[in-house]
């Protein structure tokens, strides 16, 4: 034996591979023996995608659970797997082990999530073209003189934030302005309050699927949903009811009923409706399934729009879920 070699030098330390997350959760650290035995299988584990929840928690940890769910639907559509998969960023060779770090490119992911958060907080009137310096109302002070009737009998305000106002809509680079009441095809739809018909799409014809795809690409280019695309295409067969200035004092109130499958023939502009009058049936017109010739995703999209001299606002605009959900319930009987 070489007298210069100690027993310690002859001992071989057995390294048990380990995979741990970094403190911020953005990276995965793999420790392995210097010969990199088993690296292929271990790297597959280390490079599992990091969830969007990890990034969201570091940006805005106080978000309500339902808002997180709503964002999850949006982020699932906008964050590609490639953005969430860690890639090898650093190798450090120590005396008897190798430490390999796999990290997500936060310069791409974090701005995207912050943008998604900003889509929820819409701080201006919904139609910027016609904005005259308006301020979003304090909706908690705006209880209707007469409580509204739910637009479909037996259907109540959904609890999912993704079906309520302010939910991001990735497919059209916009924000949801109303309530989605998921109902069977042909469910009767009724007026929530007295009013006069201002729009009735009795002669509506569904647009071709290819054209719908094309107009949504234009919305993506703008980074928002233009009013003409939203009102004339995405609402499908729709009815608008003008409730005048009496329902919410100081504001003109309009309700919108969209994606209808049928409208009663007598429902034309100028026709007067009473609260509870049935005038249409729910459907899915204006949606992708409708352009493909199916009845899937049938629901009533309903909006309450308030207007004053300076702007136009959808009810509940810019409110967090924990305030929005009880407020919406409070305006219906």
Buried (B, 14 or more C-beta within 10 A) or exposed (E): EEEEEEEEEEEEEEBEBEBEEEEEBBBBBBBBBEEBEEBEEBBEEBBEBBBBEBBBBBEBEEBBEBBBBBBBBBBEEBBEEEBBBBEEEEEEEEEEBBBBBBBBBBEEBBEBBEEBBEBBEBEBBBBEEEEEEBEBBEBEEBEBEBEBBBBBEEBEBBEBBBBBBBBBBBBBBBBBBBBBBBBEBEBBBBBBBBBBBBBBBEEBEBBEBEEBEEBBEEBEEEEBBBBEBBBBBBBBBBBBBBBBEBBBEEBBBBBBBBBBBBBBEEBEEEBEBEBEBBBBBBBBBBBBBBBEEEEEBBBBBBBBBBBBEEBBBBBBBBBBBBBBBEBBEEBBE
